[in-house]
Amino acid sequence: MQKEELYDILNNRKAFDNQIQEDLKAAVDEYPYFQTAQILYLKSLKETYHPNFEQVLKNVAVSVPDRKKLYHYLQTKHKVTTNTEIVSTEQEEKTVFAFDAEGDNSSKYSLIDKFLASDSGKIKRKSETDNEWQSGENEAVKKSEEEDGEIVSETLATIYLQQKKYEKAISAFEKLSLKYPEKSVYFASRIKEIEDLKNI
């Protein structure tokens, strides 16, 4: 099979006949990894209703990365076109594309196009909401700075100690001692340790 002949088959300028089928079979036998030849040979078998189609399909389907595309390719009819038919087909495709651009698809994107067309610059928040947000943030910071007497853990007390906030650490261990009386000896030793560090 010549290169030009293969291009003619690929571009739908040549119909599948027995000679082309034999040439494709020879190309597949000679070059078993030539996937294009395998697919074209399979297509020619399907078009001519050859009895070996099922067997060849099983062999080709294993090597094809996308079987959906193979399926769609096999389902389309191989139509031989001349140069004038190719030109008219290209014009029809342009017409269909132009219709799609002006038809329903434009309504989907009209909001986006309108936004992009308006030169609004940066999107800014209103000053009222900005002040509310800052005041809310300040309140949250103040609340986090205030010590809540009910939420105390040994980890928190240890963190206070590591941050050298000795008064808060002692207060936390005292609260833990009241909360867990069975560990009061341990917490008392930690408090004494903190007071020794504080006096250094």
MOPEMO-V764178 format. One record per pair of residues at least 4 apart in sequence whose C-alpha atoms are under 8 Angstrom apart, sorted by the first residue. I is the first residue (numbers start at 0). J is the second residue. Records with the same first field share a line. If there is no record, write none. Layout:
BEGIN
I: J + J
END
This chain:
BEGIN
0: 4 + 5 + 22 + 23 + 26
1: 5
2: 6
3: 7
4: 8 + 13
5: 9
6: 10
7: 11 + 12 + 13
8: 12 + 13 + 14 + 15
11: 77 + 78 + 79 + 80
12: 79 + 80 + 81
13: 79 + 80
14: 77 + 78 + 79
15: 19 + 20 + 43 + 46 + 47
16: 20 + 43
17: 21
18: 22
19: 23
20: 24 + 40 + 43 + 44
21: 25
22: 26
23: 27 + 36 + 37 + 39 + 40
24: 28 + 40
25: 29
26: 30 + 31 + 33 + 36
27: 31 + 32 + 33 + 36 + 37 + 40
31: 37
33: 37
34: 38 + 62 + 63
35: 39
36: 40
37: 41 + 59
38: 42 + 59 + 69
39: 43
40: 44
41: 45 + 52 + 55 + 56 + 59
42: 46 + 73
43: 47
44: 48 + 49 + 50 + 51 + 52
45: 49 + 52 + 73
46: 76 + 77
48: 52
51: 55
52: 56
53: 57
54: 58
55: 59
56: 60
57: 61
58: 62
59: 63
60: 66 + 69
63: 69
65: 69
66: 70
67: 71
68: 72
69: 73
70: 74
71: 75
80: 84 + 85
81: 85
82: 86
83: 87
84: 88
85: 89
86: 90
87: 91
88: 92
89: 93
90: 94
91: 95
92: 96
93: 97
94: 98
95: 99
96: 100
97: 101
98: 102
99: 103 + 104 + 105
100: 104 + 105
101: 105
102: 106
103: 107
104: 108
105: 109
106: 110
108: 112
109: 113
110: 114
111: 115
112: 116
113: 117
124: 128 + 129
125: 129
126: 130
127: 131
128: 132
129: 133
130: 134
131: 135
132: 136
133: 137
134: 138
135: 139
136: 140
137: 141
138: 142
139: 143
140: 144
141: 145
142: 146
151: 155 + 156 + 171 + 174 + 175
152: 156 + 171 + 175
153: 157 + 171 + 172 + 175
154: 158
155: 159 + 168 + 171
156: 160 + 167 + 168 + 169 + 171 + 172
157: 161 + 168
158: 162 + 168
159: 163 + 164 + 165 + 167 + 168
160: 164 + 165 + 168 + 193
164: 168
165: 169 + 193 + 194 + 197
166: 170
167: 171
168: 172 + 193
169: 173 + 190 + 193
170: 174
171: 175
172: 176 + 186 + 187 + 189 + 190
173: 177 + 186 + 187 + 190
174: 178
175: 179 + 183 + 186
176: 180 + 182 + 183 + 186 + 187
177: 183
179: 183
182: 186
183: 187
184: 188
185: 189
186: 190
187: 191
188: 192
189: 193
190: 194
191: 195
192: 196
193: 197
194: 198
195: 199
END
